[in-house]
Amino acid sequence: MGGATAAGASRQSRSRSPPVSGECCCSGARAWGPPRPNLLALTLLVVATGWGPSVRLAAGSSGDGGSSSSGGKDSLIASHCARYFAFEAGIAEDLLPWYDQGISEALADRLLQERTMGGRHRAPGLPLAVVGGRLYVVGLAAAGPGAAEQQRVANCWPWQAENLIIYAHAMRRLVARWGGALPDLEFTIETQDVPAQDLAVGGQAQPGAQPDPAGEWGVWPEPASGGPQHGRLPSMRHCKAATSTDIAVPIFHFYTLHLDEGLLTAGAQERLAREHPWEARLASAFAAGTNYHRHQAVASTLRQWDGKNRGKTVEMVREALADYLAQELRHPNITYSKGSTPMADWARHRMVMHVDGISCSSRIVQLLALGSVVLREQSGYTAFYDRLLAKFVHYVPFWSQRPREVLWAYNWVLANDEAARAIAGRGQAFARHFLSREAVECFWLLLLRQYARLQRFRPGARGPEAAAAAAGAGAAAPTGTAGGAGGQRLVLTPIDDWLAKQEGTVTGWAPTHVADRGRELDLLPAVDMTAGAGQRGTASAAAAAAATEAPGLAPGG
C-alpha cells in the first residue's frame, strides 16, 4: 500500500518504442572497474534472470491432469508476450510449492473455505474461474464457508472491497481480450497486504486467520481422508515475504494510477528529463508518504533500528524513520516529509527514498520512472517484479540491518556519479518496459498458463466425473451449478452478474459505484486478441527472440 498519485502530465498515447538505449546491464560499473568483468556480469545476469527465449516453459504442455488451450491460441500468448518472458522464472519459483502434488480439488475447496470473501475468515479473496473462455466468480453450492451466496465484497472492509472490485474489473478485461487463449482454471486473488501463510518454523502470518498449529510448517493440512496431502494454499496477492507461499501478482494500483501516460511513455520521460536534467537535480535524498503500520510478524520483515529505537519493534515505520532522520541522523540533505508530495516534486532530487508501507508499496513503480536514483529500503517484502529488479543495477539498497545505511547509500551515490546516473537510467527503462500496461497483462497471462498446468481436477466442476475429465481430454465447460457425486458442488456466477450484485452493498458507495469504477480504471481496450489466431499460427523462434531483446535494456531491466 501507500502508492502516490501519478504525475499529472497530459495523457499521451502509449509508446511502444524501446527503453533507454546505449546502456548495458553493468554500464554503471565503468566508474569503478574495467569493461571485461562487465561482460561477465552481463552473462551471469542473463543466466540468472532467464532473459531470452531459451528457458521458456513449453507453450502447449499442460502437465499431469492440467488443462490447456489449443496449441495455436496458446502460442498466440507466447508470441504476444515474447518481450516479457523474463517473468517466467519468477513465476515458476512462486509455484514451486505445488510441484510435488499439484493443486488438488480438495485444496481448491480449502482455498474457497479459508481465503475468500465467503470463507470462514472473511478474507478479502476473490475466487475466480475461467471456463470455456469466460470468467466466473466461484462459490460452493452448500451452505457454510465458501458458499456462493456469501461471496460478496460487503463481507470485507470497505477499502478491501474497493480493491476486490478493481481486480474483478481487471480480470474481466483480461479474459475479454484473451479468454479464447486461456486454459480453464480456478484461482483466488487476495487484497490483504500481508502473507496468509509462513513456511518458517514458528512463523506467523495474518492475525486472526492462522492455520492449524499442528499443520505442516504452520500451513493448513488437508483432511486425513484425502491422503498424504499438504495444505499450502495457492493464494495470489500483491506482496509476499521470503518464507511465505503466496503467489505474487501485480498490485491493484496498476489499474488506478494511469502510470503509462503519466510516467512511462517516452514523452513523459522526455518531459522529466527536460524539466529536471540530471545536473540540475538537487544532490539530496528525499522521501514522503502516508504513515502506515508495518506488518512484521514474518521474521524476515522485522525492522532493526539504531538510536533511541534500538532493540524495539516499531510499528509505524515511516513516521519513526522521518523522526530518526530529523532528530538523530540530522543530515541536511536526507529528509522525509510526513505529508503528501506530488511526484513532480520528487523529481527535483537526484535521490529518492522508497520505504514500504504496511507491506509492499506501489510507489516504487513511480519512483523508478522519475530518472532519479532510487534508494530502496530492504524491507523483506517482495513484489512480482522483484526477481528481475537488481541492486546496483536498477536501484541502490539501504536498511538491510539498520536505517543509518541510508547515509552510506547517499554517500555512495555522490562518490559514483557516473554509475549512479546509469542506475537511474536503467531503473527508468525497467519501469517503462516491465511495469507498463502491456507488461502487466502479459505477466497475468504467463502466470495463469503456468498455474493451470498444476491443477489436478477439472476447473469449474467437482466430483469423480470431474476428476476423470481432468485425467482425460476434458469435457464441455460447465455453467451454473456443477459437480458430481462425492464432491463439493460449485456455483459459477458470470462476472458481469456478480459485479451487478455488488452495487449498493457497501456503506458509502453510490448506487452505480461498481460500474463507475470499471469505467475509471486504466485498462487495455476490450479487443478480442485471439480473433484469427488459427490463421496467424505460431511465431517463429527467431522472431520471438528478436522481440525479447529490447535494445539497451539490461537483463531484468
Buried (B, 14 or more C-beta within 10 A) or exposed (E): BBBBEBBEBEBBEBBEEBBBEEBBBBBBBBBEEEEEEBEEBBEEBBEBBBBBBEBBBEBBEBBEBBBBBBBBBBBBBBBBBBBBBBBBBBBBEBBEBBEEBBBBBBBBBBBBBBBBBBBBBBBBBBBBBBBBBBBBBBBBBBEEBBBBEBBBBBBBBEEBBBBBBBBBBBBBBBBBBBBBBBBBBBBBBBBBBBBBBBBBEEBBBBEEBBBEEEBBBBBBBBEEEBEEBBBBBBBBBBBBBBBBBBBBBBBBBBBBBBBBBBBBBBBBBEBBBEEBEBEEBEEBBBBBBBBBEBBBBBBBBEBBBBBEBEEEEBEEBBBBBBBBBBEBBEBEBBBBEEEEBEBBEBBBBBBBBBBBBBBBBBBBBBBBBBBBBBBBBEBBBBBBBBBBBBEBBBBBBBBEEBBBBBBBBBEBBBEBBEBBBBBBBBBBBBBBBBBBBBBBBBBBBBBBBBBBBBBBBBBBBBBEBBBEBBEEEBEEBBEEEBBBEEBBBBBBBBBEEBBEBBBEBBEEBEEEBBBEBBEEBBBBEEEBBBEEBEEBEBBEEEEBBBBBEBEBBBBBB
